[in-house]
Amino acid sequence: MHGGALALLALAFGAVAVRGIAEPGVALAFTVLIALGECVRITLPGDREQAPIGAAGALAYALLGPLRGLPTGHGGLQVVAVTGVGLLLALLPALVLPHRVRANQQAPWRDRARRDGASRRLLGAGFAAAVFQPLYNSGLVDRISADGPAYGVFLALVAALAALCDATLAAVLRRDRSGLRFPAALEDELRSLFGIGTAITATGLLVSLAAGEVGLWALPLFCTPLLLAQVSFRRAAAVRATTGQTIASLARATEVAGYTPPGHARRVADTACAVGRELGLGTRELALLEYAALMHDIGQLSLVEPVPDGATALLPEEEQQRIARLGSEVIRRTGVPRQVAEQVARLADPPGGRPEGGGSQVPLAARIIRVANAHDDLLTAARGRGVGEAVGRLEVLEVLRLGRGRVYDARVVDALVRVRG
């Protein structure tokens, strides 16, 4: 995808160099808007970076028809060139700074997320321009309807197609970066279209339409509400970060108190998330799964005597269920999403549910955590007996296979074998 974006950008630069720049002032205004928009990115759940104003500016330029009632003739390749220059201007500080300085300023994944986002937005702008600009410059759009609502409907359809293209590209990049299965990644991206994605598409559409009447004043006028929306998203991200820190602190309480081995909660959470990704869970489901996995042993704080090595998987099923219910009650009072408490409450139940509970289906997250917890408990016990790492892993997987369908969910055990076998 990066190679395709670079090739498209090179083609666009070559075309502009040969033909010249149409409406230089307009091109400069959109270049500045895109560059500034790229400088005020936000981070969405799943470590996804988005530049709402930059993306909206690129879409608006791709869909720009008349400007103050006069036709424009910049064409699709100039849209790509202007978008590319704006992206490069925003990326320039990160490209020229020494590697060590940049490494201290931001996490390594952010560099890649920034490059991924730039490639995606360039290709998305190119797609929108390739659909709209040839039809507009050929006069076909004017013949369909020079005035009236039909023109707005046509722009809306092109904007919707561009949004779907962007979501597909984003899903491909997320699958490559995080290992999330493509259907789950695409579902997440399509769901995000009803959040910030809708605001980006609507802003780009409004700017292109309004520019036909008010000219370039439409850029700051209609991008300001999107900037204010970014502030709300940043606040929401801060709340999520605080929630994550609270959960991490609570998870360490059992380790500090000596009820569980150091790092147990984190290992269980990592294994559970790996299995969840293998089973196709989306970003929100994986976040809730991680929260529940980190807090799955919190009920042990209610015990008078600690469980040896914190290995709840080796306890009788009734005792496991009692600890799970105690943990669920604690979690309900912490303010975390209620699904986390429900998952912890059911994590010791058999895959088919308890008979006294009507055999209701146990949440998939609870079944995943039970297998991940048993995997770590049994592996810790094998190490305590002096068993070698490789042999211990084989023994643990064999125990889990023996419990398939009866104690542990068969599909979850099979997924664990694929990711940890």
Residue pairs with C-beta under 8 A, 6 or more apart in sequence:
1 116
1 119
1 120
1 123
1 169
1 172
1 173
2 115
2 116
2 119
4 119
4 123
5 118
5 119
5 122
5 123
8 80
8 122
8 123
8 126
9 80
9 81
9 84
9 122
11 77
11 80
12 77
12 78
12 79
12 80
12 81
12 84
12 126
13 81
13 84
15 77
15 78
15 81
16 77
16 78
16 81
21 27
21 78
22 72
22 73
22 74
22 75
22 78
23 67
23 72
23 73
23 74
25 216
26 64
26 67
26 72
26 74
26 216
27 74
27 78
27 82
29 216
29 219
30 57
30 58
30 60
30 61
30 64
30 82
30 86
30 219
31 82
31 85
31 86
31 89
32 86
33 53
33 54
33 57
33 86
33 219
33 223
34 54
34 57
34 58
34 61
34 82
34 83
34 86
34 87
34 90
35 54
35 85
35 86
35 87
35 89
35 90
36 53
36 54
36 90
37 51
37 52
37 53
37 54
37 55
37 56
37 57
37 86
37 90
37 223
38 51
38 54
38 86
38 87
38 89
38 90
38 91
38 118
39 90
40 51
40 53
40 227
40 230
41 49
41 50
41 51
41 54
41 114
41 117
42 49
42 50
42 51
42 52
42 196
42 230
42 233
42 234
42 237
43 49
43 50
43 237
44 50
44 192
44 196
44 233
44 237
45 240
45 283
45 284
45 287
46 174
46 178
46 188
46 283
46 286
46 287
47 109
47 110
47 113
47 178
48 113
48 170
48 174
48 192
49 110
49 113
49 114
49 116
49 117
50 117
50 196
50 200
51 90
51 117
51 121
52 196
52 199
52 200
52 203
52 226
52 229
52 230
53 203
53 223
53 226
53 227
53 230
54 86
54 87
54 90
54 121
55 121
55 124
55 166
55 200
55 204
56 199
56 200
56 201
56 203
56 204
56 207
56 223
56 226
57 86
57 204
57 207
57 219
57 223
58 79
58 83
58 86
58 121
58 122
58 124
58 125
58 204
59 124
59 125
59 128
59 159
59 162
59 200
59 201
59 204
59 205
59 208
60 203
60 204
60 205
60 207
60 208
60 211
60 219
61 74
61 79
61 82
61 83
61 125
61 129
61 208
62 76
62 79
62 83
62 125
62 126
62 128
62 129
62 132
62 133
62 162
62 204
63 128
63 132
63 155
63 158
63 159
63 204
63 205
63 208
64 72
64 74
64 208
64 211
65 71
65 72
65 132
65 136
65 141
65 151
65 208
65 212
66 72
66 212
67 211
67 212
67 215
67 216
68 211
68 212
68 213
68 214
68 215
69 212
69 213
73 137
74 82
74 133
75 129
75 133
75 137
76 126
76 129
76 130
76 133
76 134
77 129
79 125
79 126
79 128
79 129
79 133
80 122
80 125
80 126
80 129
83 121
83 122
83 125
83 126
84 122
87 118
87 121
87 122
90 118
91 114
91 115
91 118
94 102
94 111
94 114
97 105
102 111
109 177
112 177
113 177
116 173
116 177
119 173
120 166
120 169
120 170
120 173
121 166
123 165
123 169
124 162
124 165
124 166
124 169
127 161
127 162
127 165
128 158
128 159
128 161
128 162
128 165
131 158
131 161
131 162
132 155
132 158
135 141
136 142
141 151
141 154
144 150
144 151
144 154
145 151
145 154
152 209
155 205
155 208
155 209
156 205
159 201
159 204
159 205
160 201
162 201
163 193
163 197
163 200
163 201
166 197
167 186
167 189
167 190
167 192
167 193
167 197
168 186
168 189
170 185
170 189
171 182
171 185
171 186
171 188
171 189
172 182
172 185
174 180
174 185
174 188
174 189
175 181
175 182
175 185
178 185
178 277
179 277
180 188
180 277
180 282
180 283
180 286
181 277
181 278
181 280
183 280
184 277
184 280
184 281
184 282
185 282
187 282
188 282
188 283
188 284
191 282
193 201
196 229
196 233
199 226
199 229
200 226
203 222
203 223
203 225
203 226
206 218
206 222
207 218
207 219
207 222
207 223
210 218
210 221
210 222
211 218
211 219
214 221
243 291
243 335
243 336
244 291
246 334
246 335
246 336
247 291
247 294
247 295
247 334
247 336
248 294
250 294
250 295
250 298
250 334
251 265
251 266
251 269
251 294
251 295
251 297
251 298
252 265
253 298
253 301
254 260
254 264
254 265
254 297
254 298
254 300
254 301
254 310
255 261
255 262
255 263
255 264
255 265
257 301
257 306
258 306
259 297
259 300
259 301
259 303
259 306
259 307
259 310
260 297
260 300
260 310
261 309
261 310
261 380
264 297
264 310
264 376
264 380
265 293
265 294
265 295
265 296
265 297
266 294
267 376
268 293
268 294
268 296
268 369
268 372
268 373
268 375
268 376
269 290
269 293
269 294
269 372
271 372
271 375
271 376
271 416
271 419
271 420
272 289
272 290
272 293
272 365
272 368
272 369
272 372
273 286
273 289
273 290
273 293
274 419
274 420
275 368
275 371
275 372
275 412
275 415
275 416
275 419
276 285
276 286
276 289
276 365
276 368
277 286
278 415
278 418
278 419
279 364
279 368
279 411
279 412
279 415
281 289
281 364
285 365
288 337
288 339
288 340
288 343
288 365
289 343
289 365
289 368
289 369
291 336
291 337
291 340
292 339
292 340
292 343
292 344
292 347
292 365
292 366
292 369
293 368
293 369
293 372
293 373
295 327
295 331
295 336
295 340
295 344
296 324
296 327
296 344
296 347
296 369
296 373
297 310
297 312
297 323
297 327
297 373
298 327
298 330
298 331
298 344
299 322
299 323
299 324
299 325
299 326
299 327
299 328
299 329
299 330
299 344
300 306
300 307
300 310
300 312
300 323
300 327
301 330
302 323
302 326
302 330
303 323
307 315
308 314
309 377
309 380
309 381
309 384
310 377
311 377
311 378
311 380
311 381
312 319
312 320
312 323
312 348
312 373
312 377
313 320
313 370
313 373
313 374
313 377
313 378
314 377
314 378
314 381
315 323
317 348
317 350
320 348
321 348
321 349
321 354
323 348
324 344
324 345
324 346
324 347
324 348
325 345
327 344
327 345
328 341
328 342
328 344
328 345
329 341
331 340
331 341
331 344
332 338
332 341
339 363
339 365
342 363
343 363
343 365
343 366
343 369
344 366
344 369
345 366
346 362
346 363
346 366
347 366
347 367
347 369
347 370
347 373
348 370
349 357
349 362
349 366
350 362
350 406
350 407
351 362
351 367
351 405
351 406
351 407
351 408
351 409
351 410
352 359
352 361
352 362
353 359
353 360
353 361
353 362
362 409
364 409
364 412
367 408
367 409
367 412
368 409
368 412
370 408
370 409
370 412
371 400
371 408
371 409
371 412
371 413
371 416
372 416
374 399
374 400
374 408
375 396
375 400
375 416
375 420
378 395
378 396
378 399
378 400
379 392
379 393
379 396
382 391
382 392
382 395
382 396
383 389
383 392
387 395
393 420
393 421
397 416
397 417
397 420
397 421
400 408
400 413
400 416
400 417
401 413
401 417
403 413
404 410
404 413
404 414
